Structures are given as C-alpha cells and as structure tokens.
Amino acid sequence: MPFRIKVSLVIVALLVALVVIVPLVVPVGAPTGTRPLAEVVAQAARPDAGLVPAGAVELYAVQRPYSGPGTAPISFVLLHAYGSNAFSFDLVLDDLARYGDVVAFDRPGFGLSERPTPSASGAGADPYSEAAQVEQTVALIERLGLSDVVLVGDNAGGVLALEVAIARPDLVAGLVLVGTPAYLLQQGGGAPKWVLRTPQLARLGPVFMRQLAGQPGEQLYAGAWFDASRITPGQRAARSVGTTVEGWDAALWQVTLAGAPRSLEGRLGGVVAPALVLVGAAAGSVPASESERLAAELPSATLEHLDACGDLPQEECPGQFVDLVTTWLADQGPAGARYTRPHGSAEETE
C-alpha cells in the first residue's frame, strides 16, 4: 500500500475516533449555579403559584382568580414561547382577571415545571412530545375546573393552543395567537432524529442547550422585542429562572429530541373557536405573512398588527396587548365575554 494512502487512512481513523469515541469518554460536568426544583420553587415564593399535577407530570402554574362581578364568564390559559415561562405574563394577569380566571403555566422543559425523563413518565410516553403537551394542557384545565377557555399562545405556545383547539374543541371558547409560526415550525431542516439520538449527542446535546443561558439566549430574547432597551433586569431574571433548575439542559435537549410539531396544513378547519391573531413589529418577529396566512385559513379570525411592539406584547406593551384582547373579546370573542369593559381597566387608563 502506498505510503500516502496509509497516512490518509490513519488521518481518517483519527477523525473517526475524534467524532465517535472522544464524546463518549470526555467528562461532561453539570451546569453551574443550579439547584433542585423544589428549592427554586420555594425561592420564587409566589403565593399565587405552585406545582399542579397534570397527567403524568407536575406543571408550575400561576393562578389569578376572576376579580369582576358575579362568576367568571370565561377562563384564560396562557401558553408561553420557547425558552420562556409563565412569568412572561405577569404584567397582564390582573387586567385579564377582570374578565375571567387566569392561569399561566410552564411546559415541561421550561420554567419551574417538572423535568421527567421519558422513561420515568411511563412506558412509551414522552412528556416533551406535542401529543403529551396537548394532554397536559387538557389535564390542567380539567383539574382546575376551568370552562369557556380562551387559550392565549405566544410563538410556540400559539401552535400548542391550535393543537388543543383541534383536539378538544369542546373546551376552547377562543384563541389569542401572538407571533405564531403555524407553518414555519414544520419546515424542518434540522439534523435527522437518528443523529440526534446517537450516544455521542446524548452526552453533548445538553451542553449545546446551555447556550440558552448565555449570549445566544439573550439574542433570542432581545430579538423578539421592538425596542430591547426597554427590557428590565427583573424581566431578564424572570425569563432565566428555568436555567437555575438542576437538569434544565438535559430537559431542553429532550424538547429538541421531541422534534417539530405536526403540520397544520389542512387541519385548521377543525378550529371552531374564534381567534385573534396578533402580528409583531420587531426585526426578529415571526414574519407577518405567517400570521396573515394563519388568519386567512382559520374559520373565524381577526388579524391585528401591534404598534411598535414585538412578539412579546405581554412584556413589552402590556397595555396595548390587553386593549386588543379585550376589544376583541367584546366584539368578536366568546359570547360569555361580550360585556362592557370593567371600569378602570388598563385600556381605559393607559
């Protein structure tokens, strides 16, 4: 065998060893600054929140009871975006509670919800899958006794809201979909699942996820704002609380392994509830064409463009967000919500 061929084979063998063997033997430590979930939940010290059983998992839920007259005509269930958590809705809880009961919760892998391994949640069950998230949302709604539910979904939370509305139209009275990538998320383009599930990536995948706690995560967050200079230290701290929980990186890797949601092509006709579709104006917002297509394909939808506000209006422009939602509720939303706005609401005072 010629010498040059021998050298080439040695180089190839070394590269294979580097890619295949080294990831299996190099020590991978846990992320720093993390604590058990129970400790982080206790430190949050939220009297309005706690872990609630929902099927096979416990979800961290923030609850705000209806503050208006009589009994609550509707209920809001707030679904956060990727990399976010229930605290993202803190600035709108009180105003929405004038119209109905309000619940915001963390999906598994985010915030302060439980982070089970798929094997620990039951035979064949993956608590991070799209189907499981639909089941968990329904289980939470039923456990809390909510009715006439308006699902408010931000980004990936909007996709989940649509899936719940398709699966259980009897529970859903309305939808508010903020910057919802109803079609973009299904375009794929990532690595094949068999690659993601190799032993090498099983070790290194969680390490890749740690970028969410660093500059890439900050860029993702700031890009959703029209004016990122308005982000407060408190908002940054609230968003990053999930990265202080032990195993957060491994759980986020499980979210990645669960893959993109199923295509919504041809299925939106099954959404019978009226919908409000909101379009953000930030440079990093979901393209307006995505929301325009969504509004056109939903049987009963109202499209509104946010003014100088990105895809996190509940954080960046809460007054404008509440105004749009409550105006829609009164004019086009669920029948139970069509009554005069409560005196002193945000849209009257801002």
CORHUVEN-V334980 format. One line per field, one symbol per residue. ss: DSSP state (h for helix, s for strand, l for the rest). phi: phi as a letter, one per 40 degrees, with the letter a starting at -180 (. if undefined). psi: psi as a letter, one per 30 degrees, with the letter a starting at -180 (. if undefined). A space follows every 50 residues. Layout:
# CORHUVEN-V334980
ss=???
phi=???
psi=???
This chain:
# CORHUVEN-V334980
ss=llhhhhhhhhhhhhhhhhhhhhhhhlllllllllslhhhhhhhhllllss ssssllsssssssslllllllllssssssllllllhhhhhhhhhhhllls sssssllllllllllllhhhhllllllllhhhhhhhhhhhhhhlllllss sssslhhhhhhhhhhhhllllssssssslllllhhhhlllllhhhhllhh hhhhhhhhhhhhhlhhhhhhhhhllllhhhllhhhhhhhhhhhhsllhhh hhhhhhhhlllllllllhhhlllssssssllllllllhhhhhhhhhhlll ssssslllllllhhhhlhhhhhhhhhhhhhhlllhhhllllllllhhhhl
phi=.ddccccccccccccccccccddcbccbccccgbbdddcccccdfbccai cbcagcbbbcbcbbcdbccgcccabbbbbcccgbaccdcdcbccccccbi cbbbbccdgbfbccbccdccchdgcbcbcdccccccccccdcccgcbfcb cbbbfcccccdccccccbcccbcabbbbfcccbccccggccdccccccdc ccccddcccccccbcdccccccccccbcccccdcccccccdccbcdgccc ccccccccgcccccdgbcccccccbbbbbcbccccdddcccccdccccca bbbbbccfaccbccbcadccccccccccdccbcddcccacdccgcdccbc
psi=kkeeeeeeeeeeeeeeeeeeeefffkkjllklgllkeeeeeeeehjfgll kkkjbglkkjkkkjlkgakalkflkkjkjllkgaafffgeffeeeefffl kkkklklkflbglkilkeffglkfkjffleeeeeeeeeeeeeefhklhkj kjkkbffeeeeeeeeeeifffjflkjjkhjifeefgfbfakleeefglee feefeeeefffffaeeeeeeeeffkejfffkleeeeeeegefggkkgeee eeeeeeefllllkgkgffffjfklkkjkklgleglkkeeeeeeeeefkej kkkkkkjhkaghffeeieeeeeeeeeeeeeefakeffilkkkkglefff.
